Amino acid sequence: MFEGLKWFFTNVAMAFVNIFNALSNPSAWLDWSNKESLVRFIYYGASGELFFVILDVFIIVTIIGLFRHSILWGIVRGLEWFANTIGRFFAYAGLFMVLQQIIIVFLQRIFRVADISIGPFGYIFTKDLSWFGEELKLYNAMIVALCASYTFVQGGHVRVDLFYAGMKFRSKKIVDMMGSIIYIIPSMTMIWMFGWFYLWRSLVTPKMAVTDKFELLMRKSKLLKWNVETIGFSPNGFDGYFLFKILLIAFAGMMFLQGIAFFYRSLLEFIEGEASEGKYKNNDIIEDELAKTVAEIH
């Protein structure tokens, strides 16, 4: 147990050094023209070092925010605004999915067209109708991955409630905080860590695994080259499946941030009491509120 605590606090302390090194020498991991820099970016993007950097920032911000609630409220408002904005924008992917399916059916069944060519700026992009048909999965994935945090902010996810509704206000906030720390943040961290290397295995060669040590990855950097996978499930089908892996990372990152925002909101509402419940929350107008507003106008 002593060794475990020593390891934990050593990494917490070293995270401050890592933050300083990363900020003072950004070319070491952002200059992708250098293969070693790209490998550092890949490795540290889902590493224990990054985890402890985020943990240090989280602890510092939380301590400061306990004395200055306005700072935590600002973070909550910013993260919820980000989730709402992204979610409301990509919710229109459902509309494009329906319209594109209608166009495909008309072109295929009525006009007997085999492919579609798009070239508004002189570059002709031509793909088989089956390519556009399979691309509809990407719209669906956008809705799931990029609207999940938005739905969470709006309270739209299904909740199985056995005890929560009967709890007192502050007891609910404790449950919410524990849910963020024990479930949302750890689960999104795991998805990010494995999804990160799953993505890069489709973008570069040689393949890189989550279990690879830093020294091994640096040796692989000598052979590193871009190799974006464009393999489809059918000969003329959609071949951009690496985009789904990017969406997986985006989902994990956005839900991780929303887990932090939810923890801070629950903490602030616990401290400030029932009067602060729903403070600064930007909810969409639901049908009952819309009907009430229309009735008031008339």
FISELO-579987 format. One record per residue (C-alpha): residue number from 0; residue in three letters; x, y, z. Coordinates in steps of 0.1 Angstrom, whole numbers, plus 5000, padded with zeros to 4 digits. Example, Ala and Ser with C-alpha at 12.3 -4.5 7.8 and 13.67 -1.06 7.14 Angstrom:
{n = 0 res = ALA c1 = 5123 c2 = 4955 c3 = 5078}
{n = 1 res = SER c1 = 5137 c2 = 4989 c3 = 5071}
END
This chain:
{n = 0 res = MET c1 = 5000 c2 = 5000 c3 = 5000}
{n = 1 res = PHE c1 = 5029 c2 = 5024 c3 = 5009}
{n = 2 res = GLU c1 = 5044 c2 = 5018 c3 = 4974}
{n = 3 res = GLY c1 = 5011 c2 = 5025 c3 = 4958}
{n = 4 res = LEU c1 = 5007 c2 = 5058 c3 = 4976}
{n = 5 res = LYS c1 = 5043 c2 = 5067 c3 = 4968}
{n = 6 res = TRP c1 = 5037 c2 = 5060 c3 = 4931}
{n = 7 res = PHE c1 = 5005 c2 = 5081 c3 = 4931}
{n = 8 res = PHE c1 = 5019 c2 = 5112 c3 = 4949}
{n = 9 res = THR c1 = 5052 c2 = 5110 c3 = 4928}
{n = 10 res = ASN c1 = 5031 c2 = 5111 c3 = 4896}
{n = 11 res = VAL c1 = 5010 c2 = 5139 c3 = 4910}
{n = 12 res = ALA c1 = 5042 c2 = 5159 c3 = 4917}
{n = 13 res = MET c1 = 5058 c2 = 5151 c3 = 4884}
{n = 14 res = ALA c1 = 5027 c2 = 5162 c3 = 4865}
{n = 15 res = PHE c1 = 5036 c2 = 5198 c3 = 4873}
{n = 16 res = VAL c1 = 5070 c2 = 5193 c3 = 4857}
{n = 17 res = ASN c1 = 5053 c2 = 5177 c3 = 4827}
{n = 18 res = ILE c1 = 5030 c2 = 5207 c3 = 4823}
{n = 19 res = PHE c1 = 5059 c2 = 5231 c3 = 4823}
{n = 20 res = ASN c1 = 5079 c2 = 5210 c3 = 4798}
{n = 21 res = ALA c1 = 5049 c2 = 5207 c3 = 4774}
{n = 22 res = LEU c1 = 5041 c2 = 5244 c3 = 4775}
{n = 23 res = SER c1 = 5077 c2 = 5255 c3 = 4773}
{n = 24 res = ASN c1 = 5086 c2 = 5232 c3 = 4744}
{n = 25 res = PRO c1 = 5055 c2 = 5227 c3 = 4722}
{n = 26 res = SER c1 = 5074 c2 = 5218 c3 = 4691}
{n = 27 res = ALA c1 = 5085 c2 = 5186 c3 = 4709}
{n = 28 res = TRP c1 = 5049 c2 = 5172 c3 = 4704}
{n = 29 res = LEU c1 = 5032 c2 = 5195 c3 = 4680}
{n = 30 res = ASP c1 = 5057 c2 = 5196 c3 = 4651}
{n = 31 res = TRP c1 = 5043 c2 = 5167 c3 = 4631}
{n = 32 res = SER c1 = 5068 c2 = 5172 c3 = 4604}
{n = 33 res = ASN c1 = 5092 c2 = 5155 c3 = 4628}
{n = 34 res = LYS c1 = 5083 c2 = 5119 c3 = 4633}
{n = 35 res = GLU c1 = 5095 c2 = 5118 c3 = 4669}
{n = 36 res = SER c1 = 5072 c2 = 5147 c3 = 4677}
{n = 37 res = LEU c1 = 5042 c2 = 5129 c3 = 4662}
{n = 38 res = VAL c1 = 5050 c2 = 5098 c3 = 4682}
{n = 39 res = ARG c1 = 5053 c2 = 5118 c3 = 4714}
{n = 40 res = PHE c1 = 5018 c2 = 5133 c3 = 4706}
{n = 41 res = ILE c1 = 5004 c2 = 5098 c3 = 4700}
{n = 42 res = TYR c1 = 5019 c2 = 5084 c3 = 4732}
{n = 43 res = TYR c1 = 5011 c2 = 5113 c3 = 4756}
{n = 44 res = GLY c1 = 4976 c2 = 5117 c3 = 4741}
{n = 45 res = ALA c1 = 4964 c2 = 5086 c3 = 4761}
{n = 46 res = SER c1 = 4991 c2 = 5082 c3 = 4787}
{n = 47 res = GLY c1 = 4993 c2 = 5081 c3 = 4825}
{n = 48 res = GLU c1 = 5013 c2 = 5114 c3 = 4824}
{n = 49 res = LEU c1 = 4983 c2 = 5131 c3 = 4807}
{n = 50 res = PHE c1 = 4959 c2 = 5116 c3 = 4833}
{n = 51 res = PHE c1 = 4979 c2 = 5131 c3 = 4862}
{n = 52 res = VAL c1 = 4982 c2 = 5165 c3 = 4844}
{n = 53 res = ILE c1 = 4944 c2 = 5166 c3 = 4841}
{n = 54 res = LEU c1 = 4941 c2 = 5154 c3 = 4877}
{n = 55 res = ASP c1 = 4964 c2 = 5182 c3 = 4890}
{n = 56 res = VAL c1 = 4945 c2 = 5209 c3 = 4870}
{n = 57 res = PHE c1 = 4912 c2 = 5195 c3 = 4883}
{n = 58 res = ILE c1 = 4924 c2 = 5195 c3 = 4920}
{n = 59 res = ILE c1 = 4938 c2 = 5231 c3 = 4917}
{n = 60 res = VAL c1 = 4907 c2 = 5245 c3 = 4900}
{n = 61 res = THR c1 = 4884 c2 = 5227 c3 = 4925}
{n = 62 res = ILE c1 = 4903 c2 = 5242 c3 = 4955}
{n = 63 res = ILE c1 = 4903 c2 = 5277 c3 = 4940}
{n = 64 res = GLY c1 = 4866 c2 = 5273 c3 = 4930}
{n = 65 res = LEU c1 = 4856 c2 = 5264 c3 = 4966}
{n = 66 res = PHE c1 = 4867 c2 = 5300 c3 = 4976}
{n = 67 res = ARG c1 = 4855 c2 = 5316 c3 = 4943}
{n = 68 res = HIS c1 = 4823 c2 = 5300 c3 = 4932}
{n = 69 res = SER c1 = 4821 c2 = 5323 c3 = 4902}
{n = 70 res = ILE c1 = 4851 c2 = 5305 c3 = 4887}
{n = 71 res = LEU c1 = 4834 c2 = 5271 c3 = 4889}
{n = 72 res = TRP c1 = 4801 c2 = 5285 c3 = 4876}
{n = 73 res = GLY c1 = 4821 c2 = 5300 c3 = 4847}
{n = 74 res = ILE c1 = 4835 c2 = 5265 c3 = 4839}
{n = 75 res = VAL c1 = 4801 c2 = 5249 c3 = 4841}
{n = 76 res = ARG c1 = 4785 c2 = 5275 c3 = 4819}
{n = 77 res = GLY c1 = 4813 c2 = 5272 c3 = 4793}
{n = 78 res = LEU c1 = 4813 c2 = 5234 c3 = 4792}
{n = 79 res = GLU c1 = 4775 c2 = 5232 c3 = 4790}
{n = 80 res = TRP c1 = 4774 c2 = 5259 c3 = 4763}
{n = 81 res = PHE c1 = 4800 c2 = 5239 c3 = 4743}
{n = 82 res = ALA c1 = 4779 c2 = 5207 c3 = 4747}
{n = 83 res = ASN c1 = 4747 c2 = 5225 c3 = 4737}
{n = 84 res = THR c1 = 4762 c2 = 5242 c3 = 4707}
{n = 85 res = ILE c1 = 4778 c2 = 5211 c3 = 4693}
{n = 86 res = GLY c1 = 4747 c2 = 5190 c3 = 4700}
{n = 87 res = ARG c1 = 4722 c2 = 5214 c3 = 4685}
{n = 88 res = PHE c1 = 4744 c2 = 5218 c3 = 4653}
{n = 89 res = PHE c1 = 4749 c2 = 5180 c3 = 4647}
{n = 90 res = ALA c1 = 4713 c2 = 5172 c3 = 4655}
{n = 91 res = TYR c1 = 4707 c2 = 5184 c3 = 4620}
{n = 92 res = ALA c1 = 4726 c2 = 5153 c3 = 4607}
{n = 93 res = GLY c1 = 4693 c2 = 5135 c3 = 4612}
{n = 94 res = LEU c1 = 4677 c2 = 5158 c3 = 4587}
{n = 95 res = PHE c1 = 4705 c2 = 5154 c3 = 4562}
{n = 96 res = MET c1 = 4703 c2 = 5116 c3 = 4567}
{n = 97 res = VAL c1 = 4666 c2 = 5116 c3 = 4557}
{n = 98 res = LEU c1 = 4671 c2 = 5139 c3 = 4527}
{n = 99 res = GLN c1 = 4701 c2 = 5120 c3 = 4514}
{n = 100 res = GLN c1 = 4682 c2 = 5087 c3 = 4517}
{n = 101 res = ILE c1 = 4653 c2 = 5102 c3 = 4497}
{n = 102 res = ILE c1 = 4676 c2 = 5114 c3 = 4470}
{n = 103 res = ILE c1 = 4693 c2 = 5080 c3 = 4468}
{n = 104 res = VAL c1 = 4659 c2 = 5062 c3 = 4464}
{n = 105 res = PHE c1 = 4648 c2 = 5086 c3 = 4437}
{n = 106 res = LEU c1 = 4680 c2 = 5084 c3 = 4417}
{n = 107 res = GLN c1 = 4683 c2 = 5047 c3 = 4420}
{n = 108 res = ARG c1 = 4646 c2 = 5036 c3 = 4415}
{n = 109 res = ILE c1 = 4633 c2 = 5063 c3 = 4392}
{n = 110 res = PHE c1 = 4662 c2 = 5078 c3 = 4372}
{n = 111 res = ARG c1 = 4683 c2 = 5046 c3 = 4373}
{n = 112 res = VAL c1 = 4715 c2 = 5065 c3 = 4382}
{n = 113 res = ALA c1 = 4744 c2 = 5045 c3 = 4393}
{n = 114 res = ASP c1 = 4766 c2 = 5072 c3 = 4408}
{n = 115 res = ILE c1 = 4766 c2 = 5108 c3 = 4419}
{n = 116 res = SER c1 = 4792 c2 = 5135 c3 = 4409}
{n = 117 res = ILE c1 = 4797 c2 = 5166 c3 = 4429}
{n = 118 res = GLY c1 = 4820 c2 = 5194 c3 = 4418}
{n = 119 res = PRO c1 = 4810 c2 = 5229 c3 = 4427}
{n = 120 res = PHE c1 = 4846 c2 = 5243 c3 = 4427}
{n = 121 res = GLY c1 = 4861 c2 = 5225 c3 = 4397}
{n = 122 res = TYR c1 = 4870 c2 = 5193 c3 = 4416}
{n = 123 res = ILE c1 = 4847 c2 = 5164 c3 = 4406}
{n = 124 res = PHE c1 = 4839 c2 = 5140 c3 = 4435}
{n = 125 res = THR c1 = 4823 c2 = 5109 c3 = 4420}
{n = 126 res = LYS c1 = 4810 c2 = 5080 c3 = 4441}
{n = 127 res = ASP c1 = 4787 c2 = 5050 c3 = 4436}
{n = 128 res = LEU c1 = 4752 c2 = 5053 c3 = 4451}
{n = 129 res = SER c1 = 4761 c2 = 5024 c3 = 4474}
{n = 130 res = TRP c1 = 4789 c2 = 5047 c3 = 4488}
{n = 131 res = PHE c1 = 4764 c2 = 5074 c3 = 4497}
{n = 132 res = GLY c1 = 4740 c2 = 5048 c3 = 4511}
{n = 133 res = GLU c1 = 4766 c2 = 5034 c3 = 4535}
{n = 134 res = GLU c1 = 4777 c2 = 5070 c3 = 4544}
{n = 135 res = LEU c1 = 4743 c2 = 5074 c3 = 4561}
{n = 136 res = LYS c1 = 4758 c2 = 5054 c3 = 4590}
{n = 137 res = LEU c1 = 4782 c2 = 5083 c3 = 4595}
{n = 138 res = TYR c1 = 4753 c2 = 5108 c3 = 4601}
{n = 139 res = ASN c1 = 4738 c2 = 5084 c3 = 4626}
{n = 140 res = ALA c1 = 4772 c2 = 5081 c3 = 4644}
{n = 141 res = MET c1 = 4774 c2 = 5119 c3 = 4645}
{n = 142 res = ILE c1 = 4741 c2 = 5121 c3 = 4662}
{n = 143 res = VAL c1 = 4751 c2 = 5095 c3 = 4688}
{n = 144 res = ALA c1 = 4786 c2 = 5106 c3 = 4695}
{n = 145 res = LEU c1 = 4783 c2 = 5144 c3 = 4692}
{n = 146 res = CYS c1 = 4749 c2 = 5148 c3 = 4708}
{n = 147 res = ALA c1 = 4754 c2 = 5126 c3 = 4738}
{n = 148 res = SER c1 = 4767 c2 = 5153 c3 = 4760}
{n = 149 res = TYR c1 = 4741 c2 = 5177 c3 = 4748}
{n = 150 res = THR c1 = 4714 c2 = 5152 c3 = 4757}
{n = 151 res = PHE c1 = 4730 c2 = 5148 c3 = 4791}
{n = 152 res = VAL c1 = 4728 c2 = 5186 c3 = 4797}
{n = 153 res = GLN c1 = 4692 c2 = 5186 c3 = 4787}
{n = 154 res = GLY c1 = 4684 c2 = 5157 c3 = 4810}
{n = 155 res = GLY c1 = 4673 c2 = 5135 c3 = 4781}
{n = 156 res = HIS c1 = 4690 c2 = 5102 c3 = 4789}
{n = 157 res = VAL c1 = 4670 c2 = 5074 c3 = 4804}
{n = 158 res = ARG c1 = 4674 c2 = 5071 c3 = 4842}
{n = 159 res = VAL c1 = 4664 c2 = 5040 c3 = 4862}
{n = 160 res = ASP c1 = 4653 c2 = 5056 c3 = 4894}
{n = 161 res = LEU c1 = 4647 c2 = 5034 c3 = 4925}
{n = 162 res = PHE c1 = 4658 c2 = 5056 c3 = 4953}
{n = 163 res = TYR c1 = 4669 c2 = 5090 c3 = 4938}
{n = 164 res = ALA c1 = 4635 c2 = 5107 c3 = 4936}
{n = 165 res = GLY c1 = 4628 c2 = 5102 c3 = 4973}
{n = 166 res = MET c1 = 4661 c2 = 5116 c3 = 4985}
{n = 167 res = LYS c1 = 4666 c2 = 5150 c3 = 5000}
{n = 168 res = PHE c1 = 4681 c2 = 5177 c3 = 4979}
{n = 169 res = ARG c1 = 4717 c2 = 5176 c3 = 4992}
{n = 170 res = SER c1 = 4716 c2 = 5137 c3 = 4992}
{n = 171 res = LYS c1 = 4708 c2 = 5139 c3 = 4954}
{n = 172 res = LYS c1 = 4738 c2 = 5162 c3 = 4949}
{n = 173 res = ILE c1 = 4761 c2 = 5137 c3 = 4966}
{n = 174 res = VAL c1 = 4748 c2 = 5109 c3 = 4944}
{n = 175 res = ASP c1 = 4753 c2 = 5131 c3 = 4913}
{n = 176 res = MET c1 = 4789 c2 = 5140 c3 = 4924}
{n = 177 res = MET c1 = 4797 c2 = 5103 c3 = 4931}
{n = 178 res = GLY c1 = 4782 c2 = 5093 c3 = 4898}
{n = 179 res = SER c1 = 4805 c2 = 5117 c3 = 4880}
{n = 180 res = ILE c1 = 4836 c2 = 5107 c3 = 4898}
{n = 181 res = ILE c1 = 4830 c2 = 5069 c3 = 4900}
{n = 182 res = TYR c1 = 4812 c2 = 5063 c3 = 4867}
{n = 183 res = ILE c1 = 4813 c2 = 5090 c3 = 4840}
{n = 184 res = ILE c1 = 4849 c2 = 5102 c3 = 4843}
{n = 185 res = PRO c1 = 4865 c2 = 5068 c3 = 4847}
{n = 186 res = SER c1 = 4845 c2 = 5051 c3 = 4819}
{n = 187 res = MET c1 = 4852 c2 = 5080 c3 = 4795}
{n = 188 res = THR c1 = 4889 c2 = 5078 c3 = 4804}
{n = 189 res = MET c1 = 4890 c2 = 5041 c3 = 4795}
{n = 190 res = ILE c1 = 4871 c2 = 5047 c3 = 4762}
{n = 191 res = TRP c1 = 4895 c2 = 5075 c3 = 4754}
{n = 192 res = MET c1 = 4927 c2 = 5055 c3 = 4762}
{n = 193 res = PHE c1 = 4918 c2 = 5025 c3 = 4741}
{n = 194 res = GLY c1 = 4900 c2 = 5045 c3 = 4714}
{n = 195 res = TRP c1 = 4930 c2 = 5068 c3 = 4710}
{n = 196 res = PHE c1 = 4953 c2 = 5041 c3 = 4699}
{n = 197 res = TYR c1 = 4925 c2 = 5024 c3 = 4680}
{n = 198 res = LEU c1 = 4923 c2 = 5056 c3 = 4659}
{n = 199 res = TRP c1 = 4960 c2 = 5060 c3 = 4653}
{n = 200 res = ARG c1 = 4963 c2 = 5024 c3 = 4642}
{n = 201 res = SER c1 = 4941 c2 = 5034 c3 = 4612}
{n = 202 res = LEU c1 = 4962 c2 = 5065 c3 = 4604}
{n = 203 res = VAL c1 = 4999 c2 = 5056 c3 = 4607}
{n = 204 res = THR c1 = 5022 c2 = 5026 c3 = 4603}
{n = 205 res = PRO c1 = 5038 c2 = 5007 c3 = 4620}
{n = 206 res = LYS c1 = 5008 c2 = 4999 c3 = 4643}
{n = 207 res = MET c1 = 5009 c2 = 5013 c3 = 4678}
{n = 208 res = ALA c1 = 4992 c2 = 4997 c3 = 4708}
{n = 209 res = VAL c1 = 4981 c2 = 5010 c3 = 4742}
{n = 210 res = THR c1 = 5005 c2 = 4985 c3 = 4758}
{n = 211 res = ASP c1 = 5036 c2 = 4998 c3 = 4739}
{n = 212 res = LYS c1 = 5062 c2 = 5015 c3 = 4761}
{n = 213 res = PHE c1 = 5075 c2 = 5049 c3 = 4752}
{n = 214 res = GLU c1 = 5110 c2 = 5036 c3 = 4743}
{n = 215 res = LEU c1 = 5094 c2 = 5011 c3 = 4718}
{n = 216 res = LEU c1 = 5073 c2 = 5038 c3 = 4702}
{n = 217 res = MET c1 = 5103 c2 = 5060 c3 = 4697}
{n = 218 res = ARG c1 = 5121 c2 = 5031 c3 = 4680}
{n = 219 res = LYS c1 = 5091 c2 = 5027 c3 = 4658}
{n = 220 res = SER c1 = 5092 c2 = 5064 c3 = 4649}
{n = 221 res = LYS c1 = 5121 c2 = 5057 c3 = 4625}
{n = 222 res = LEU c1 = 5097 c2 = 5037 c3 = 4603}
{n = 223 res = LEU c1 = 5066 c2 = 5060 c3 = 4609}
{n = 224 res = LYS c1 = 5046 c2 = 5071 c3 = 4579}
{n = 225 res = TRP c1 = 5010 c2 = 5082 c3 = 4573}
{n = 226 res = ASN c1 = 4988 c2 = 5053 c3 = 4561}
{n = 227 res = VAL c1 = 4951 c2 = 5063 c3 = 4564}
{n = 228 res = GLU c1 = 4929 c2 = 5033 c3 = 4560}
{n = 229 res = THR c1 = 4903 c2 = 5035 c3 = 4533}
{n = 230 res = ILE c1 = 4889 c2 = 5000 c3 = 4534}
{n = 231 res = GLY c1 = 4851 c2 = 4995 c3 = 4529}
{n = 232 res = PHE c1 = 4828 c2 = 4966 c3 = 4535}
{n = 233 res = SER c1 = 4819 c2 = 4964 c3 = 4498}
{n = 234 res = PRO c1 = 4839 c2 = 4972 c3 = 4466}
{n = 235 res = ASN c1 = 4821 c2 = 5005 c3 = 4460}
{n = 236 res = GLY c1 = 4809 c2 = 5011 c3 = 4495}
{n = 237 res = PHE c1 = 4818 c2 = 5039 c3 = 4520}
{n = 238 res = ASP c1 = 4856 c2 = 5038 c3 = 4527}
{n = 239 res = GLY c1 = 4860 c2 = 5065 c3 = 4554}
{n = 240 res = TYR c1 = 4855 c2 = 5043 c3 = 4585}
{n = 241 res = PHE c1 = 4884 c2 = 5059 c3 = 4603}
{n = 242 res = LEU c1 = 4860 c2 = 5088 c3 = 4608}
{n = 243 res = PHE c1 = 4839 c2 = 5066 c3 = 4631}
{n = 244 res = LYS c1 = 4871 c2 = 5062 c3 = 4653}
{n = 245 res = ILE c1 = 4875 c2 = 5100 c3 = 4654}
{n = 246 res = LEU c1 = 4838 c2 = 5103 c3 = 4665}
{n = 247 res = LEU c1 = 4845 c2 = 5077 c3 = 4692}
{n = 248 res = ILE c1 = 4873 c2 = 5099 c3 = 4706}
{n = 249 res = ALA c1 = 4851 c2 = 5130 c3 = 4703}
{n = 250 res = PHE c1 = 4824 c2 = 5112 c3 = 4722}
{n = 251 res = ALA c1 = 4847 c2 = 5102 c3 = 4750}
{n = 252 res = GLY c1 = 4863 c2 = 5137 c3 = 4753}
{n = 253 res = MET c1 = 4830 c2 = 5156 c3 = 4753}
{n = 254 res = MET c1 = 4814 c2 = 5133 c3 = 4778}
{n = 255 res = PHE c1 = 4845 c2 = 5135 c3 = 4800}
{n = 256 res = LEU c1 = 4842 c2 = 5173 c3 = 4800}
{n = 257 res = GLN c1 = 4805 c2 = 5170 c3 = 4808}
{n = 258 res = GLY c1 = 4813 c2 = 5147 c3 = 4837}
{n = 259 res = ILE c1 = 4835 c2 = 5174 c3 = 4851}
{n = 260 res = ALA c1 = 4808 c2 = 5201 c3 = 4845}
{n = 261 res = PHE c1 = 4782 c2 = 5179 c3 = 4861}
{n = 262 res = PHE c1 = 4804 c2 = 5174 c3 = 4892}
{n = 263 res = TYR c1 = 4810 c2 = 5211 c3 = 4895}
{n = 264 res = ARG c1 = 4773 c2 = 5219 c3 = 4891}
{n = 265 res = SER c1 = 4763 c2 = 5193 c3 = 4917}
{n = 266 res = LEU c1 = 4790 c2 = 5206 c3 = 4941}
{n = 267 res = LEU c1 = 4779 c2 = 5242 c3 = 4937}
{n = 268 res = GLU c1 = 4742 c2 = 5233 c3 = 4941}
{n = 269 res = PHE c1 = 4751 c2 = 5212 c3 = 4972}
{n = 270 res = ILE c1 = 4770 c2 = 5242 c3 = 4987}
{n = 271 res = GLU c1 = 4745 c2 = 5270 c3 = 4977}
{n = 272 res = GLY c1 = 4713 c2 = 5251 c3 = 4984}
{n = 273 res = GLU c1 = 4681 c2 = 5245 c3 = 4965}
{n = 274 res = ALA c1 = 4679 c2 = 5281 c3 = 4953}
{n = 275 res = SER c1 = 4708 c2 = 5274 c3 = 4929}
{n = 276 res = GLU c1 = 4693 c2 = 5243 c3 = 4913}
{n = 277 res = GLY c1 = 4693 c2 = 5247 c3 = 4875}
{n = 278 res = LYS c1 = 4713 c2 = 5280 c3 = 4878}
{n = 279 res = TYR c1 = 4725 c2 = 5292 c3 = 4844}
{n = 280 res = LYS c1 = 4711 c2 = 5261 c3 = 4828}
{n = 281 res = ASN c1 = 4703 c2 = 5266 c3 = 4791}
{n = 282 res = ASN c1 = 4675 c2 = 5241 c3 = 4785}
{n = 283 res = ASP c1 = 4656 c2 = 5238 c3 = 4752}
{n = 284 res = ILE c1 = 4619 c2 = 5247 c3 = 4753}
{n = 285 res = ILE c1 = 4600 c2 = 5215 c3 = 4757}
{n = 286 res = GLU c1 = 4564 c2 = 5210 c3 = 4744}
{n = 287 res = ASP c1 = 4547 c2 = 5219 c3 = 4777}
{n = 288 res = GLU c1 = 4566 c2 = 5251 c3 = 4781}
{n = 289 res = LEU c1 = 4560 c2 = 5260 c3 = 4744}
{n = 290 res = ALA c1 = 4523 c2 = 5254 c3 = 4747}
{n = 291 res = LYS c1 = 4522 c2 = 5275 c3 = 4779}
{n = 292 res = THR c1 = 4541 c2 = 5303 c3 = 4761}
{n = 293 res = VAL c1 = 4517 c2 = 5302 c3 = 4731}
{n = 294 res = ALA c1 = 4487 c2 = 5303 c3 = 4755}
{n = 295 res = GLU c1 = 4501 c2 = 5333 c3 = 4773}
{n = 296 res = ILE c1 = 4506 c2 = 5351 c3 = 4739}
{n = 297 res = HIS c1 = 4469 c2 = 5344 c3 = 4730}
END
